[in-house]
C-alpha cells in the first residue's frame, strides 16, 4: 500500500499528464524556488496554481528505463538546496493500465518525494513511460511539482519535534485524557483547560487540515 503522501501526490499531479486547453495562472507562486530541469529536455511546459498553490515543471527526455540518471540528477539537485528525500517511500516502478489516457495504454510509473522544512514545501517527482503500439520506448515523461507540505507530513514533523524535545509521552498522555466516547479528541476542551500549552494549538491546526 502506498503511503498517504504518495497517494496525495498522485492525485495532485494526475491532471498534468495530459495537455488540455485548461486556463491556469501565469503567476509563479514560488518565484524563489527553482525546479531543476535536465539538459536535453523537450516539450517543456510550466504550470502555476494547477492545482492551486502548486508550481510544476512538465517535460520529456530521452532516458532508458529505469531512468537511474534522472533520479540521481534530482537527488543531487534537491540535496544541494536543502531538500530531504522521504524516508517512508519505497522507490519502485509500477506497471499498470492508465484509464485516464486515450486508448488506455500500459504505463510504467515511479513517484518520489522530498521535503524542505525551512521552506515548508514538498517536491514530488513523477516519471512515466508509456507503451506505444505494444512497444516501450525511451521517451520519459517527467513532472516535478512544488507544493505546501501536506497535513500528513506536517503531523509527522510535529510528532518528531515532540519526540526529540522529550515531550511526546506527556503530550500523548494529555491528548488521550481528552478522548471522547467516540474515540475523537475534544481538542477545544484541551486547549481551554491548558491555555499555555503551545503544542495543542499547533496540533489542532494540523488535524483540521487533514479533515
Secondary structure, DSSP 8 states (H G I E B T S, - for coil): ---HHHHHHHHHHGGGGS------B-S-TTTT------TT-EEEEEEESSSTTEEEEEEEEE--TT-HHHHHHHHHHHHHTT-EE-SS-----EEEE-TTSTT--EEEEEEEEEEETTTTEEEEEEEEEEEETTEE-SEEEEEEEEEE--HHHHHHHHHHHHHHHT-HHHHHHHHHHTB-TTS-B-HHHHHHH-TT-HHHHHHHHHHHHH-
